Amino acid sequence: MGNQGAAGSTAGGEAPWQAPTTIEESLYRAGLSGDWPAFFAVLASTDLYFPMSRELMDAVPGSIPFKPFKDPKFDGLALAVFTRGLLVPPGGDRVFERSDLKSVARVWPRTVRWLAVNPGTPVETFLPADPKRWKKHARTSVPEPQLKTLWTGHRHGALAHGMACGAMLMVNNGAIWNHLGWQWGGYTEEKELLRRWWGVTGRQEWIEIVEQLLRADVVSPAWEFALRVRQALMQEDGTMPNAVQWRETAERVLVSRTAEVVDQTGRPPEFDLHADIALVQQLIGRILRYEARFRADGLLTGNTCVRSVLAWDFGRASCMARWGMGARYGDRHETERALLRAGEASRQVYRSWAEFAIGFVLGRCLHFDSEEFGDWYTDMVTVHQLLSTEPESPWLSVPWEQSSADLTER
């Protein structure tokens, strides 16, 4: 490590500096002290981003054409990579593509002599090219914590609240929960994920799906109908209805609504009432079984229950607002506006992070899990535990209720 210690150069000296995340803080401290084993342990555990031309990446997606540069302080060509906290906000023709130290080592160009980590920043470090040693560090790297916070980002106020509405997905994916200038997966990856999971391939499609999620038009109406019937019974009787009462009431409501349609149109309904009744009664059973599991795993306590699954849409709207920015389908202003709306919509339905969270989990389970209690569910149990206990969790640092001052904060 002697050669690396001699060649590594960390700018900024001892002057106070606010690191954006724990990664940059750890790199900064290790570089200042010359602790290169610690430096590489951090570097090998995190994502690295190459600056690229958007025009070029649109023309040749999936490739990373390296663009070495010459720094007057060092002899020979260097290749720049950045850690996530030091990515500049999306704009212009420059985009970032994601990689890691192992991948960098595997495709390292022989003519390049330096790996420039975060050049031009207080944690700038030039490392001599040594792909074999980088691979060794990568083999022993330790995964980062799942819950990640941008210390220099929004951590209070309405924007933070809107971003925190997407925290369960963000933490599950190992992404920073409050990163407004979203570029997490890299430009090409963000576009591909939106295409694969949502069928979004352009700006207009992104705008449309954001609006649908903010209106809660994507979540199944049947799920919300069943839960609203139970809430109405609880408000009327003051107690939790049993399964028979819930099912019978849901059936009466469906029959009554169908009769109203027939009276108004003078024609038989265009839907199958018996099929709808069977669907809702089956759904009630699923909800009750999920809630029993939630209680066993500590997601629900006592006699509480899920009030609404609209959080499944509002939480995804929070994420979709930022995913679109990463794919360059939307700009920062549009993303901020969508985040504020996601937070506002959530506060109109729920009274706490706990209520919001369990609505999100049930929506995810009804959508994907099919009562298998597999990864779609168990991942959420892990995330719920992290967000309930970790000091940097937005559930503990961002108040559910927002004051008028918080709502105008930018």
C-alpha positions, -999 to 999 in steps of 0.1 A, spaced: 0 0 0 30 23 2 28 34 -34 -9 41 -31 -3 61 1 24 81 -17 4 87 -48 -30 93 -33 -39 130 -30 -68 143 -10 -78 179 -15 -93 201 12 -68 198 40 -81 201 75 -108 227 67 -143 217 79 -163 201 52 -198 186 53 -197 152 37 -229 144 18 -231 108 30 -212 84 52 -193 71 21 -177 105 14 -170 111 50 -152 78 54 -132 83 22 -122 118 33 -110 107 67 -91 77 53 -75 98 27 -64 125 51 -48 99 75 -33 78 47 -52 47 58 -55 31 24 -68 -3 35 -98 16 50 -101 38 19 -103 8 -4 -126 -11 19 -151 18 15 -144 23 -22 -150 -13 -30 -183 -14 -11 -200 14 -29 -212 24 -64 -190 44 -87 -203 67 -114 -187 76 -147 -196 110 -163 -208 105 -198 -224 123 -227 -262 119 -228 -262 121 -266 -236 93 -268 -254 71 -243 -286 75 -262 -268 64 -293 -250 34 -278 -269 24 -247 -253 -3 -225 -217 7 -234 -194 28 -213 -169 45 -237 -142 58 -214 -131 94 -216 -97 97 -199 -84 132 -190 -51 149 -182 -46 165 -148 -16 189 -146 -8 176 -111 -2 140 -124 18 124 -151 -3 104 -175 -40 100 -182 -67 96 -155 -102 82 -155 -128 100 -133 -154 83 -111 -177 98 -85 -194 85 -55 -231 90 -53 -232 119 -28 -210 140 -50 -229 137 -83 -239 170 -97 -276 175 -102 -290 163 -136 -287 188 -163 -273 195 -197 -257 168 -218 -238 151 -189 -252 120 -174 -237 93 -151 -234 56 -156 -231 33 -126 -204 8 -120 -182 -5 -91 -145 -11 -83 -146 -47 -94 -161 -39 -128 -137 -9 -132 -108 -33 -126 -121 -58 -151 -123 -33 -180 -95 -10 -171 -78 6 -201 -40 -1 -201 -31 34 -213 -47 51 -182 -24 55 -152 -47 70 -126 -82 64 -112 -94 99 -102 -120 94 -74 -143 125 -70 -119 149 -88 -125 186 -82 -141 180 -48 -128 181 -12 -125 143 -13 -105 142 -45 -81 112 -46 -59 101 -74 -50 64 -72 -23 47 -94 -38 21 -117 -37 -14 -101 -66 -35 -113 -54 -67 -97 -53 -52 -63 -87 -36 -68 -101 -70 -76 -88 -83 -43 -104 -55 -24 -137 -61 -42 -137 -98 -31 -135 -88 6 -158 -58 4 -186 -55 30 -221 -45 18 -233 -9 27 -261 -4 52 -296 -5 36 -307 28 51 -289 57 34 -293 94 40 -280 124 21 -268 145 49 -267 176 27 -302 169 13 -337 178 26 -342 161 60 -370 183 73 -401 199 58 -426 191 31 -401 179 5 -385 156 30 -420 143 39 -428 137 2 -395 118 -3 -400 98 29 -433 85 15 -411 65 -9 -387 54 19 -399 18 21 -390 12 -16 -358 33 -15 -345 15 16 -355 -19 2 -334 -11 -29 -305 3 -9 -310 38 -23 -307 71 -6 -342 79 7 -339 117 4 -319 122 -28 -337 149 -48 -312 149 -78 -319 113 -85 -293 94 -106 -291 63 -85 -289 35 -111 -272 56 -137 -288 70 -167 -291 39 -189 -302 17 -160 -329 41 -149 -344 42 -184 -343 4 -186 -360 -2 -153 -388 22 -161 -393 5 -194 -392 -30 -179 -414 -25 -148 -437 3 -160 -436 4 -197 -424 40 -196 -402 49 -225 -406 87 -227 -416 119 -210 -454 118 -217 -457 82 -204 -438 93 -172 -461 123 -167 -492 101 -171 -481 74 -146 -470 100 -120 -505 116 -123 -522 82 -120 -502 73 -89 -509 107 -73 -546 102 -79 -544 66 -65 -558 53 -98 -533 24 -101 -542 6 -69 -571 -19 -73 -605 -2 -64 -616 -35 -49 -589 -34 -22 -599 1 -11 -636 -7 -13 -632 -36 11 -612 -16 36 -637 14 35 -666 -9 43 -647 -20 74 -639 15 84 -675 25 80 -686 -3 103 -660 7 129 -671 43 129 -708 32 132 -703 5 159 -671 17 176 -657 -19 174 -639 -40 149 -663 -61 129 -658 -98 126 -653 -115 93 -689 -125 89 -702 -89 95 -676 -75 72 -685 -99 44 -722 -95 48 -720 -57 48 -697 -56 18 -722 -78 -1 -752 -56 9 -733 -25 -3 -725 -41 -37 -761 -52 -42 -774 -18 -33 -750 -1 -57 -760 -24 -84 -797 -17 -78 -789 20 -81 -772 15 -115 -802 -5 -128 -826 22 -116 -806 49 -133 -800 31 -166 -830 9 -168 -807 -19 -180 -789 -48 -164 -754 -40 -151 -725 -45 -175 -706 -63 -147 -711 -97 -130 -724 -89 -95 -720 -124 -83 -683 -125 -94 -677 -91 -77 -692 -103 -45 -671 -135 -46 -640 -114 -53 -645 -91 -24 -654 -118 1 -622 -137 -10 -603 -104 -6 -615 -99 29 -602 -133 39 -568 -124 23 -566 -91 42 -575 -107 75 -548 -134 70 -522 -107 61 -531 -87 91 -527 -117 114 -492 -122 100 -485 -85 104 -494 -87 141 -472 -118 145 -442 -100 129 -448 -67 148 -460 -46 119 -494 -42 135 -500 -40 173 -530 -48 194 -564 -45 177 -552 -20 150 -559 -27 113 -551 -13 79 -572 17 71 -563 22 34 -539 8 7 -536 41 -11 -501 44 3 -491 18 -22 -497 44 -50 -486 75 -31 -453 58 -21 -446 47 -56 -455 82 -68 -427 96 -46 -403 72 -62 -415 76 -97 -411 114 -95 -374 108 -89 -369 79 -113 -382 101 -141 -356 127 -132 -329 101 -134 -341 90 -169 -343 127 -178 -380 125 -185 -387 153 -160 -368 182 -144 -362 192 -108 -392 215 -106 -416 188 -118 -400 163 -94 -404 187 -64 -440 194 -73 -448 157 -75 -431 150 -42 -450 177 -24 -483 164 -39 -474 128 -28 -468 140 8 -500 161 8 -521 132 -6 -507 109 20 -515 132 49 -551 135 38 -556 98 41 -533 87 70 -525 100 105 -490 87 110 -460 70 94 -472 37 111 -506 39 93 -490 48 60 -464 21 62 -488 -8 69 -510 4 41 -480 4 17 -470 -31 29 -505 -45 24 -508 -30 -11 -475 -45 -21 -485 -79 -7 -519 -79 -24 -502 -69 -57 -473 -93 -57 -472 -118 -29 -503 -140 -34 -502 -151 3 -469 -169 -3 -452 -146 24 -421 -147 2 -396 -119 -5 -423 -95 -15 -434 -96 21 -403 -105 41 -383 -77 25 -409 -53 38 -406 -67 74 -368 -60 73 -373 -25 59 -401 -18 84 -378 -28 113 -350 -5 100 -373 25 95 -388 20 129 -355 19 148 -326 35 129 -318 70 142 -316 85 107 -350 70 96 -374 97 83 -401 80 103 -382 92 134 -369 126 121 -396 139 97 -429 147 115 -460 133 99 -479 165 104 -465 195 86 -468 231 98 -475 259 75 -439 269 76 -429 233 67 -452 233 37 -436 264 22 -401 252 29 -380 245 -2 
